[in-house]
């Protein structure tokens, strides 16, 4: 356990107090920074400090965001041409990152790093495409790509089978198509995947077809999740698959930080063996030493509920909980690791504070940061 002293205002951060954190993550290639609510100010700020440390001191060169796979790829292209992520973010990046002061601090850091000696690569892992770019241009660009290849799948009737049911899906309208339309969509999706997805791994930088393959797979997972009413929830399976594809194909050999809600990145969470959360997908791929998860908790305060956009007070500490024990110790923030890697079985806040599923330090995450109090993020646009 280590206390983290507050950094002096406007002073360069030497990160010396984060030496135990560096030890805790060891030789991990992927470090996931969770968040319990999308709406805690101090949580976001500590995450940003950890991102800076991982990037500037430990050689992590890629940031994987909980935002649309397609949308962030297009923004990354525009960033390479000189545009600013913070300016482009509204409507394209998840709104709690794009529109809150604390989320924008992270976006501005990514912008600042583009002109540094070690630019920070950026990609989105979410298979749920709801951004404005996805809605406006993704399907027309995919159709144009298929036409370039001389594919019959871009022809009017065939294309309509695939694209027509997606209009409401991309607009996040959960209307379920008739069974015949769903079946036609699935047939056409599988045919497009057969054309775009390589039969075996290809050496070298991936061709554009591979990226379109991931997009079609993401659309299928989004459709399965929404049209089944969640009974065939595939969003997270594909989020994990997208992260793996990005790191093995787009950024081979590099190390990445994942920035997302804990429910997506924690190890061991699943609805069934066919419905894994993204963190479990990644943990099975990179292993216990290659994939580390960082969780954050608090002793009290409030967060901004991203559902109704109102401040929400954290509930009282659970009697006998890990948080209650940590609150009795000195320090505004503490870092905790499991002793000898054994899970800590005390009651713990987990996801969205005192709701299910419960998680444990040492089983679902590898490092825990305790903040004495948190306040709501501030929405700036």
Secondary structure by P-SEA (a helix, b strand, c coil): cccccccccccccccccaaaaaaaaccccbbbbcccccccaaaaaaaaaaaaaaaccccccbbbccccaaaaaaaaaaaaacccccccccccccccccccaaaaaaaaaaaaaccccbbbbbbbcccccccccccccaaaaaaaaaaaaccccccaaaaaacccccccccccccccccaaaaaaaaaaaaaaaaaccccccccccccaaaaaaaaaaaaaaaaaaaaaccccccaaaaaaaaaaaaaacccccbbbbbbccccccccccccccccccaaaaaaaacccccbbbbbbbbcbbbbbcccccbbbbbcccccccaaaaaaaccccbbbbbcccccccccccccccccccccccccccccbbbbbcbbbbbbbcc
